[in-house]
């Protein structure tokens, strides 16, 4: 688990805060749609991982990508950047 860099932070308006805090903030509860990778169709281009603004997609073994839904906010960028439509956005069931 990544330590929360904002835990004891007191900032004023206009302050600049530490970058790379995405992994300290679980954003998965915001989603209405979640991405699902069709591993049969995936050609392992890595676009989904490269363009994910939340660093929620990782290559877990050569050519196989997985989505950490704790950190995915459902922005759909991975689905838009997939050149062969191997990422489908599916309505989140809560």
C-alpha positions as CSV (number, residue, x, y, z in Angstrom):
1,X,0.0,0.0,0.0
2,X,1.2,3.5,-0.9
3,X,1.4,6.0,2.0
4,X,-1.1,8.8,1.7
5,X,1.0,12.0,1.1
6,X,-1.9,14.2,2.0
7,X,-2.5,12.6,5.5
8,X,-1.2,15.5,7.5
9,X,-1.0,18.1,4.8
10,X,-2.2,21.7,5.4
11,X,-2.3,23.8,2.3
12,X,-3.5,27.2,1.3
13,X,-5.3,28.2,-1.9
14,X,-3.1,27.9,-4.9
15,X,-0.6,25.6,-3.2
16,X,1.3,23.1,-5.3
17,X,1.2,19.5,-3.9
18,X,3.3,16.4,-4.4
19,X,2.8,14.7,-7.8
20,X,2.3,11.0,-8.4
21,X,-0.3,10.5,-5.7
22,X,-2.7,8.5,-7.8
23,X,-1.8,5.2,-6.1
24,X,-2.6,6.7,-2.7
25,X,-6.2,7.6,-3.6
26,X,-8.6,4.8,-4.5
27,X,-11.0,6.2,-7.0
28,X,-12.8,3.1,-8.0
29,X,-16.0,4.0,-6.2
30,X,-16.7,6.9,-8.6
31,X,-17.3,4.6,-11.6
32,X,-20.5,4.0,-13.5
33,X,-18.9,1.9,-16.1
34,X,-15.8,-0.3,-15.8
35,X,-13.4,-1.5,-18.5
36,X,-13.2,-5.2,-19.3
37,X,-10.4,-6.5,-21.5
38,X,-11.1,-9.2,-24.0
39,X,-7.8,-11.1,-23.6
40,X,-8.6,-13.2,-26.7
41,X,-8.7,-10.1,-28.9
42,X,-6.0,-8.1,-27.2
43,X,-2.8,-7.7,-29.3
44,X,-0.7,-6.5,-26.3
45,X,0.0,-3.1,-27.8
46,X,0.1,-1.5,-24.4
47,X,-2.0,1.6,-25.3
48,X,-4.4,0.9,-22.4
49,X,-1.5,1.0,-19.9
50,X,0.2,3.9,-21.6
51,X,-2.8,6.2,-21.7
52,X,-4.4,5.3,-18.3
53,X,-4.3,8.6,-16.3
54,X,-4.7,6.7,-13.0
55,X,-2.0,4.0,-13.6
56,X,-4.7,1.4,-13.0
57,X,-3.6,-0.9,-15.8
58,X,-0.5,-3.0,-15.6
59,X,1.1,-5.7,-17.7
60,X,1.0,-8.6,-15.3
61,X,2.8,-11.0,-17.6
62,X,4.2,-10.6,-21.1
63,X,1.3,-9.5,-23.3
64,X,-1.4,-9.7,-20.6
65,X,-2.8,-6.6,-19.0
66,X,-5.0,-6.3,-16.0
67,X,-7.0,-3.5,-14.5
68,X,-6.9,-2.6,-10.8
69,X,-10.5,-1.5,-10.3
70,X,-9.6,0.0,-6.9
71,X,-7.9,2.8,-8.9
72,X,-9.9,2.9,-12.1
73,X,-12.5,5.7,-12.2
74,X,-14.0,4.6,-15.5
75,X,-12.8,7.5,-17.7
76,X,-13.0,5.2,-20.8
77,X,-9.6,6.4,-22.2
78,X,-8.3,2.8,-22.3
79,X,-11.3,1.8,-24.5
80,X,-10.9,4.8,-26.7
81,X,-7.2,4.2,-27.2
82,X,-7.5,0.4,-28.0
83,X,-6.9,0.1,-31.7
84,X,-8.9,-3.2,-32.0
85,X,-11.7,-2.5,-29.5
86,X,-10.6,-5.2,-27.1
87,X,-11.6,-3.0,-24.1
88,X,-15.4,-2.8,-23.5
89,X,-17.0,-0.5,-21.0
90,X,-19.6,-2.4,-18.9
91,X,-22.1,-0.9,-16.5
92,X,-20.8,-1.2,-12.9
93,X,-23.0,-3.2,-10.6
94,X,-22.9,-2.1,-7.0
